[in-house]
Amino acid sequence: MTQRKERADALRNREAVLAAADDLFARSPSPRGVSMDDVAAAAGVGKGTLFRRFGDRTGLVRALYEARIRPLRDAVESGPPPLGPSAPPHDRVPALLDAVLRFKLDNRHLALALEESGSGSPYQAEHYAWWHRTLQETLRQIPSVPDGDFTAHALLAATRADLVEHLAGQEHMTAERMRSDLAAYVSRVLTPGRESGG
């Protein structure tokens, strides 16, 4: 009984920490402005609890990001078209990139915090490797794309959180415009030579 209560308390603490971190990252003008002290105070837990559960600030940001993106990952791994694996590749690639962009637009500060987390290259992160692998495997089914590995990197670069933040925050580009421009770019990549040459 005591062990079960401890597990329930730990789960409640984890949910409280994630909710507090989510709120702080959403309200902070810069992800760098949110410290572990801030999160612990907002969640009503000790700083030691935070470090034991998440390791460090990067681990906390990653856990929050994964909790948010899990439904999207489930849809990509086992859902129906256009995101799921049974979708035709020409439909799936733009749908995947649109989904990444929409997620980063909806979670701008959290996505930026993860990319700025100081855990080395963002390209080494598990979440990036997963998206790259998924895109690469889908692009491999499109004969007009000769190098799925590089193309997957190039397409994902158009959805980087720092670029999304710049376009939305500094250039005041609307989400609709960003999605439209990305869709046009993806279409050109998947169908090279479609435009009339100069």
Buried (B, 14 or more C-beta within 10 A) or exposed (E): EEEEEEEEEEEEBBEBBBEBBBBBBEEBEEBEEBEBEBBBBBBEBEEEBBBEBBEBBBBBBBBBBBEBBEEBBEBBEEBEEBBBBEBEBBEBBBBBBBBBBBBBBEBBBBBBBBBBBEBEEBEEBEBBEBBBEBBBEBBBEBEEBEEBEEBBBEBBEBBBBEBBBEBBEEEEBEBEEBBEBBBEBBEEBBEEEEEEEE
